[in-house]
Amino acid sequence: MKQNLYFDQISIEEVEGFHQKIATNIRKFREENKITQHDMALSMGIESVAFYSNCENLRYGKHFNIEHIFKISRILEVDIEEFFKNS
């Protein structure tokens, strides 16, 4: 099996920082639109506001997946690329 040379160069801290950037940007846009976590979760089809909150706050190892990010961008009417930019 061919070893992926890049995988060895990606640290856990880099990945966590990437998730943090996304969560921070999502929170910023959500708050600017005056949408609660509860309303966002329901709009996304998530019945548990606790799950949404855990993703936004990176608790218990939870984070948004690409489907979540897509839905959030549509709900907030924000280009998805905005979530990946440095604040």
N, CA, C and O atoms as CSV, one atom per row, in Angstrom:
chain,resi,resn,atom,element,x,y,z
A,1,MET,N,N,0.835,-1.178,0.000
A,1,MET,CA,C,0.000,0.000,0.000
A,1,MET,C,C,0.881,1.242,0.000
A,1,MET,O,O,1.841,1.333,0.765
A,2,LYS,N,N,0.553,2.177,-0.845
A,2,LYS,CA,C,1.312,3.419,-0.942
A,2,LYS,C,C,1.030,4.304,0.268
A,2,LYS,O,O,-0.126,4.555,0.609
A,3,GLN,N,N,2.081,4.767,0.903
A,3,GLN,CA,C,1.931,5.627,2.071
A,3,GLN,C,C,1.646,7.055,1.612
A,3,GLN,O,O,2.256,7.550,0.665
A,4,ASN,N,N,0.722,7.699,2.290
A,4,ASN,CA,C,0.396,9.094,1.999
A,4,ASN,C,C,1.392,9.990,2.728
A,4,ASN,O,O,1.391,10.052,3.957
A,5,LEU,N,N,2.224,10.668,1.988
A,5,LEU,CA,C,3.259,11.506,2.577
A,5,LEU,C,C,2.683,12.715,3.292
A,5,LEU,O,O,3.288,13.213,4.242
A,6,TYR,N,N,1.530,13.195,2.856
A,6,TYR,CA,C,0.937,14.390,3.448
A,6,TYR,C,C,0.296,14.097,4.795
A,6,TYR,O,O,0.316,14.940,5.692
A,7,PHE,N,N,-0.274,12.903,4.939
A,7,PHE,CA,C,-0.965,12.563,6.174
A,7,PHE,C,C,-0.040,12.702,7.381
A,7,PHE,O,O,-0.461,13.187,8.431
A,8,ASP,N,N,1.178,12.293,7.244
A,8,ASP,CA,C,2.132,12.366,8.347
A,8,ASP,C,C,2.476,13.806,8.717
A,8,ASP,O,O,3.002,14.058,9.801
A,9,GLN,N,N,2.189,14.731,7.844
A,9,GLN,CA,C,2.542,16.125,8.075
A,9,GLN,C,C,1.380,16.949,8.642
A,9,GLN,O,O,1.560,18.127,8.951
A,10,ILE,N,N,0.204,16.353,8.781
A,10,ILE,CA,C,-0.967,17.066,9.282
A,10,ILE,C,C,-1.138,16.732,10.758
A,10,ILE,O,O,-1.337,15.573,11.123
A,11,SER,N,N,-1.058,17.756,11.601
A,11,SER,CA,C,-1.152,17.514,13.038
A,11,SER,C,C,-2.603,17.576,13.506
A,11,SER,O,O,-3.469,18.151,12.847
A,12,ILE,N,N,-2.833,16.976,14.646
A,12,ILE,CA,C,-4.153,17.032,15.273
A,12,ILE,C,C,-4.523,18.486,15.557
A,12,ILE,O,O,-5.681,18.879,15.414
A,13,GLU,N,N,-3.542,19.273,15.956
A,13,GLU,CA,C,-3.793,20.688,16.250
A,13,GLU,C,C,-4.251,21.438,15.012
A,13,GLU,O,O,-5.120,22.304,15.101
A,14,GLU,N,N,-3.675,21.115,13.852
A,14,GLU,CA,C,-4.105,21.762,12.609
A,14,GLU,C,C,-5.555,21.431,12.287
A,14,GLU,O,O,-6.332,22.304,11.899
A,15,VAL,N,N,-5.906,20.179,12.451
A,15,VAL,CA,C,-7.286,19.754,12.176
A,15,VAL,C,C,-8.240,20.425,13.163
A,15,VAL,O,O,-9.291,20.921,12.760
A,16,GLU,N,N,-7.892,20.446,14.434
A,16,GLU,CA,C,-8.732,21.099,15.436
A,16,GLU,C,C,-8.862,22.588,15.149
A,16,GLU,O,O,-9.938,23.161,15.325
A,17,GLY,N,N,-7.784,23.218,14.710
A,17,GLY,CA,C,-7.823,24.632,14.345
A,17,GLY,C,C,-8.743,24.881,13.164
A,17,GLY,O,O,-9.442,25.893,13.114
A,18,PHE,N,N,-8.741,23.963,12.219
A,18,PHE,CA,C,-9.621,24.051,11.052
A,18,PHE,C,C,-11.087,23.987,11.493
A,18,PHE,O,O,-11.907,24.793,11.051
A,19,HIS,N,N,-11.411,23.030,12.362
A,19,HIS,CA,C,-12.778,22.918,12.881
A,19,HIS,C,C,-13.159,24.172,13.676
A,19,HIS,O,O,-14.293,24.642,13.594
A,20,GLN,N,N,-12.211,24.704,14.440
A,20,GLN,CA,C,-12.478,25.905,15.241
A,20,GLN,C,C,-12.790,27.091,14.346
A,20,GLN,O,O,-13.706,27.861,14.635
A,21,LYS,N,N,-12.048,27.246,13.273
A,21,LYS,CA,C,-12.281,28.353,12.344
A,21,LYS,C,C,-13.694,28.278,11.772
A,21,LYS,O,O,-14.404,29.282,11.716
A,22,ILE,N,N,-14.086,27.100,11.354
A,22,ILE,CA,C,-15.417,26.915,10.775
A,22,ILE,C,C,-16.492,27.215,11.812
A,22,ILE,O,O,-17.440,27.947,11.526
A,23,ALA,N,N,-16.355,26.659,13.008
A,23,ALA,CA,C,-17.356,26.863,14.055
A,23,ALA,C,C,-17.465,28.334,14.441
A,23,ALA,O,O,-18.566,28.844,14.647
A,24,THR,N,N,-16.339,29.008,14.539
A,24,THR,CA,C,-16.328,30.434,14.889
A,24,THR,C,C,-17.040,31.256,13.819
A,24,THR,O,O,-17.839,32.138,14.135
A,25,ASN,N,N,-16.752,30.968,12.567
A,25,ASN,CA,C,-17.388,31.710,11.481
A,25,ASN,C,C,-18.888,31.432,11.417
A,25,ASN,O,O,-19.679,32.348,11.187
A,26,ILE,N,N,-19.278,30.187,11.616
A,26,ILE,CA,C,-20.704,29.854,11.607
A,26,ILE,C,C,-21.412,30.611,12.722
A,26,ILE,O,O,-22.471,31.198,12.500
A,27,ARG,N,N,-20.839,30.599,13.909
A,27,ARG,CA,C,-21.454,31.320,15.033
A,27,ARG,C,C,-21.582,32.806,14.706
A,27,ARG,O,O,-22.623,33.411,14.963
A,28,LYS,N,N,-20.530,33.393,14.142
A,28,LYS,CA,C,-20.547,34.823,13.812
A,28,LYS,C,C,-21.705,35.141,12.863
A,28,LYS,O,O,-22.481,36.063,13.115
A,29,PHE,N,N,-21.819,34.385,11.783
A,29,PHE,CA,C,-22.886,34.639,10.816
A,29,PHE,C,C,-24.265,34.337,11.403
A,29,PHE,O,O,-25.230,35.041,11.107
A,30,ARG,N,N,-24.363,33.311,12.222
A,30,ARG,CA,C,-25.648,32.987,12.853
A,30,ARG,C,C,-26.090,34.119,13.765
A,30,ARG,O,O,-27.250,34.533,13.732
A,31,GLU,N,N,-25.169,34.621,14.579
A,31,GLU,CA,C,-25.502,35.715,15.492
A,31,GLU,C,C,-25.807,37.004,14.736
A,31,GLU,O,O,-26.702,37.749,15.134
A,32,GLU,N,N,-25.084,37.279,13.658
A,32,GLU,CA,C,-25.371,38.470,12.844
A,32,GLU,C,C,-26.785,38.419,12.269
A,32,GLU,O,O,-27.429,39.452,12.089
A,33,ASN,N,N,-27.262,37.204,11.984
A,33,ASN,CA,C,-28.610,37.023,11.450
A,33,ASN,C,C,-29.649,36.855,12.555
A,33,ASN,O,O,-30.827,36.619,12.283
A,34,LYS,N,N,-29.198,36.979,13.810
A,34,LYS,CA,C,-30.083,36.890,14.971
A,34,LYS,C,C,-30.915,35.602,14.979
A,34,LYS,O,O,-32.118,35.616,15.240
A,35,ILE,N,N,-30.239,34.502,14.688
A,35,ILE,CA,C,-30.867,33.187,14.704
A,35,ILE,C,C,-30.309,32.416,15.897
A,35,ILE,O,O,-29.096,32.355,16.094
A,36,THR,N,N,-31.191,31.839,16.676
A,36,THR,CA,C,-30.748,31.064,17.838
A,36,THR,C,C,-30.212,29.702,17.399
A,36,THR,O,O,-30.483,29.236,16.293
A,37,GLN,N,N,-29.458,29.087,18.280
A,37,GLN,CA,C,-28.988,27.731,18.002
A,37,GLN,C,C,-30.174,26.789,17.832
A,37,GLN,O,O,-30.149,25.904,16.977
A,38,HIS,N,N,-31.193,26.973,18.629
A,38,HIS,CA,C,-32.394,26.138,18.540
A,38,HIS,C,C,-33.037,26.257,17.167
A,38,HIS,O,O,-33.347,25.246,16.537
A,39,ASP,N,N,-33.241,27.483,16.698
A,39,ASP,CA,C,-33.858,27.689,15.389
A,39,ASP,C,C,-32.981,27.161,14.258
A,39,ASP,O,O,-33.486,26.633,13.267
A,40,MET,N,N,-31.669,27.306,14.409
A,40,MET,CA,C,-30.758,26.787,13.388
A,40,MET,C,C,-30.848,25.270,13.322
A,40,MET,O,O,-30.929,24.690,12.240
A,41,ALA,N,N,-30.833,24.635,14.486
A,41,ALA,CA,C,-30.920,23.168,14.525
A,41,ALA,C,C,-32.207,22.689,13.866
A,41,ALA,O,O,-32.180,21.762,13.057
A,42,LEU,N,N,-33.324,23.307,14.202
A,42,LEU,CA,C,-34.605,22.904,13.617
A,42,LEU,C,C,-34.620,23.129,12.111
A,42,LEU,O,O,-35.135,22.298,11.364
A,43,SER,N,N,-34.056,24.251,11.660
A,43,SER,CA,C,-34.011,24.553,10.223
A,43,SER,C,C,-33.180,23.539,9.457
A,43,SER,O,O,-33.421,23.291,8.276
A,44,MET,N,N,-32.196,22.953,10.137
A,44,MET,CA,C,-31.327,21.960,9.514
A,44,MET,C,C,-31.903,20.556,9.587
A,44,MET,O,O,-31.356,19.624,8.998
A,45,GLY,N,N,-33.013,20.402,10.313
A,45,GLY,CA,C,-33.589,19.080,10.487
A,45,GLY,C,C,-32.973,18.307,11.646
A,45,GLY,O,O,-33.123,17.090,11.743
A,46,ILE,N,N,-32.276,19.030,12.524
A,46,ILE,CA,C,-31.671,18.420,13.711
A,46,ILE,C,C,-32.629,18.660,14.875
A,46,ILE,O,O,-32.962,19.804,15.184
A,47,GLU,N,N,-33.064,17.595,15.510
A,47,GLU,CA,C,-34.050,17.721,16.582
A,47,GLU,C,C,-33.429,18.101,17.921
A,47,GLU,O,O,-34.132,18.539,18.831
A,48,SER,N,N,-32.128,17.936,18.043
A,48,SER,CA,C,-31.459,18.201,19.316
A,48,SER,C,C,-30.617,19.468,19.222
A,48,SER,O,O,-29.612,19.517,18.513
A,49,VAL,N,N,-31.053,20.494,19.957
A,49,VAL,CA,C,-30.247,21.709,19.990
A,49,VAL,C,C,-28.909,21.434,20.668
A,49,VAL,O,O,-27.914,22.096,20.374
A,50,ALA,N,N,-28.885,20.458,21.576
A,50,ALA,CA,C,-27.632,20.113,22.256
A,50,ALA,C,C,-26.586,19.631,21.253
A,50,ALA,O,O,-25.410,19.976,21.369
A,51,PHE,N,N,-27.010,18.834,20.270
A,51,PHE,CA,C,-26.065,18.366,19.259
A,51,PHE,C,C,-25.518,19.552,18.466
A,51,PHE,O,O,-24.310,19.656,18.251
A,52,TYR,N,N,-26.408,20.444,18.033
A,52,TYR,CA,C,-25.954,21.619,17.281
A,52,TYR,C,C,-24.978,22.438,18.131
A,52,TYR,O,O,-23.908,22.824,17.662
A,53,SER,N,N,-25.354,22.694,19.370
A,53,SER,CA,C,-24.509,23.475,20.268
A,53,SER,C,C,-23.146,22.813,20.458
A,53,SER,O,O,-22.119,23.491,20.460
A,54,ASN,N,N,-23.139,21.498,20.617
A,54,ASN,CA,C,-21.860,20.788,20.769
A,54,ASN,C,C,-20.980,20.950,19.537
A,54,ASN,O,O,-19.763,21.083,19.662
A,55,CYS,N,N,-21.579,20.942,18.353
A,55,CYS,CA,C,-20.806,21.143,17.122
A,55,CYS,C,C,-20.258,22.567,17.053
A,55,CYS,O,O,-19.097,22.774,16.699
A,56,GLU,N,N,-21.092,23.542,17.392
A,56,GLU,CA,C,-20.662,24.934,17.299
A,56,GLU,C,C,-19.589,25.255,18.333
A,56,GLU,O,O,-18.756,26.137,18.122
A,57,ASN,N,N,-19.614,24.536,19.449
A,57,ASN,CA,C,-18.648,24.789,20.514
A,57,ASN,C,C,-17.561,23.720,20.610
A,57,ASN,O,O,-16.741,23.739,21.528
A,58,LEU,N,N,-17.559,22.787,19.654
A,58,LEU,CA,C,-16.572,21.708,19.597
A,58,LEU,C,C,-16.475,20.926,20.899
A,58,LEU,O,O,-15.381,20.553,21.322
A,59,ARG,N,N,-17.600,20.680,21.527
A,59,ARG,CA,C,-17.634,19.888,22.758
A,59,ARG,C,C,-17.788,18.410,22.416
A,59,ARG,O,O,-18.417,18.043,21.423
A,60,TYR,N,N,-17.202,17.582,23.255
A,60,TYR,CA,C,-17.318,16.127,23.142
A,60,TYR,C,C,-16.845,15.600,21.784
A,60,TYR,O,O,-17.321,14.569,21.310
A,61,GLY,N,N,-15.914,16.311,21.172
A,61,GLY,CA,C,-15.373,15.873,19.890
A,61,GLY,C,C,-16.321,16.060,18.711
A,61,GLY,O,O,-16.068,15.543,17.623
A,62,LYS,N,N,-17.406,16.791,18.920
A,62,LYS,CA,C,-18.383,17.019,17.850
A,62,LYS,C,C,-17.958,18.205,17.003
A,62,LYS,O,O,-17.384,19.172,17.504
A,63,HIS,N,N,-18.248,18.116,15.712
A,63,HIS,CA,C,-18.000,19.227,14.802
A,63,HIS,C,C,-18.944,19.076,13.613
A,63,HIS,O,O,-19.519,18.012,13.386
A,64,PHE,N,N,-19.086,20.159,12.867
A,64,PHE,CA,C,-19.967,20.141,11.702
A,64,PHE,C,C,-19.352,19.303,10.588
A,64,PHE,O,O,-18.143,19.352,10.364
A,65,ASN,N,N,-20.188,18.534,9.890
A,65,ASN,CA,C,-19.718,17.825,8.711
A,65,ASN,C,C,-20.084,18.644,7.473
A,65,ASN,O,O,-20.705,19.699,7.595
A,66,ILE,N,N,-19.715,18.181,6.312
A,66,ILE,CA,C,-19.909,18.966,5.099
A,66,ILE,C,C,-21.395,19.185,4.795
A,66,ILE,O,O,-21.773,20.233,4.273
A,67,GLU,N,N,-22.233,18.200,5.119
A,67,GLU,CA,C,-23.679,18.381,4.909
A,67,GLU,C,C,-24.223,19.477,5.821
A,67,GLU,O,O,-25.031,20.300,5.389
A,68,HIS,N,N,-23.785,19.491,7.076
A,68,HIS,CA,C,-24.199,20.543,8.002
A,68,HIS,C,C,-23.786,21.911,7.465
A,68,HIS,O,O,-24.582,22.850,7.446
A,69,ILE,N,N,-22.531,22.010,7.030
A,69,ILE,CA,C,-22.005,23.294,6.553
A,69,ILE,C,C,-22.779,23.762,5.322
A,69,ILE,O,O,-23.071,24.949,5.183
A,70,PHE,N,N,-23.109,22.836,4.438
A,70,PHE,CA,C,-23.908,23.173,3.254
A,70,PHE,C,C,-25.271,23.723,3.664
A,70,PHE,O,O,-25.703,24.762,3.166
A,71,LYS,N,N,-25.947,23.022,4.574
A,71,LYS,CA,C,-27.268,23.465,5.023
A,71,LYS,C,C,-27.194,24.826,5.710
A,71,LYS,O,O,-28.037,25.691,5.472
A,72,ILE,N,N,-26.195,25.017,6.555
A,72,ILE,CA,C,-26.041,26.285,7.267
A,72,ILE,C,C,-25.827,27.423,6.275
A,72,ILE,O,O,-26.396,28.502,6.435
A,73,SER,N,N,-25.015,27.188,5.262
A,73,SER,CA,C,-24.776,28.252,4.269
A,73,SER,C,C,-26.059,28.631,3.547
A,73,SER,O,O,-26.282,29.807,3.261
A,74,ARG,N,N,-26.901,27.656,3.252
A,74,ARG,CA,C,-28.176,27.932,2.584
A,74,ARG,C,C,-29.134,28.682,3.505
A,74,ARG,O,O,-29.792,29.633,3.083
A,75,ILE,N,N,-29.208,28.256,4.748
A,75,ILE,CA,C,-30.114,28.889,5.714
A,75,ILE,C,C,-29.703,30.337,5.964
A,75,ILE,O,O,-30.547,31.232,5.997
A,76,LEU,N,N,-28.405,30.559,6.141
A,76,LEU,CA,C,-27.907,31.911,6.431
A,76,LEU,C,C,-27.711,32.754,5.178
A,76,LEU,O,O,-27.439,33.952,5.261
A,77,GLU,N,N,-27.851,32.120,4.021
A,77,GLU,CA,C,-27.620,32.797,2.734
A,77,GLU,C,C,-26.226,33.415,2.689
A,77,GLU,O,O,-26.042,34.585,2.355
A,78,VAL,N,N,-25.247,32.568,3.043
A,78,VAL,CA,C,-23.836,32.950,3.061
A,78,VAL,C,C,-23.097,31.990,2.146
A,78,VAL,O,O,-23.330,30.783,2.202
A,79,ASP,N,N,-22.211,32.505,1.305
A,79,ASP,CA,C,-21.391,31.622,0.480
A,79,ASP,C,C,-20.604,30.689,1.393
A,79,ASP,O,O,-19.985,31.129,2.361
A,80,ILE,N,N,-20.635,29.418,1.080
A,80,ILE,CA,C,-20.008,28.403,1.932
A,80,ILE,C,C,-18.529,28.701,2.168
A,80,ILE,O,O,-17.989,28.374,3.225
A,81,GLU,N,N,-17.885,29.311,1.203
A,81,GLU,CA,C,-16.455,29.608,1.347
A,81,GLU,C,C,-16.173,30.560,2.505
A,81,GLU,O,O,-15.060,30.574,3.030
A,82,GLU,N,N,-17.157,31.352,2.910
A,82,GLU,CA,C,-16.970,32.304,4.012
A,82,GLU,C,C,-16.653,31.596,5.333
A,82,GLU,O,O,-15.985,32.156,6.202
A,83,PHE,N,N,-17.134,30.369,5.471
A,83,PHE,CA,C,-16.904,29.626,6.716
A,83,PHE,C,C,-15.467,29.144,6.838
A,83,PHE,O,O,-15.030,28.778,7.929
A,84,PHE,N,N,-14.728,29.138,5.736
A,84,PHE,CA,C,-13.362,28.622,5.722
A,84,PHE,C,C,-12.310,29.727,5.790
A,84,PHE,O,O,-11.111,29.444,5.790
A,85,LYS,N,N,-12.748,30.972,5.847
A,85,LYS,CA,C,-11.829,32.102,5.866
A,85,LYS,C,C,-11.410,32.434,7.297
A,85,LYS,O,O,-12.146,32.179,8.251
A,86,ASN,N,N,-10.215,33.008,7.427
A,86,ASN,CA,C,-9.770,33.470,8.739
A,86,ASN,C,C,-10.597,34.682,9.118
A,86,ASN,O,O,-10.886,35.543,8.287
A,87,SER,N,N,-10.977,34.736,10.399
A,87,SER,CA,C,-11.806,35.850,10.893
A,87,SER,C,C,-11.006,37.134,10.944
A,87,SER,O,O,-11.535,38.175,11.334
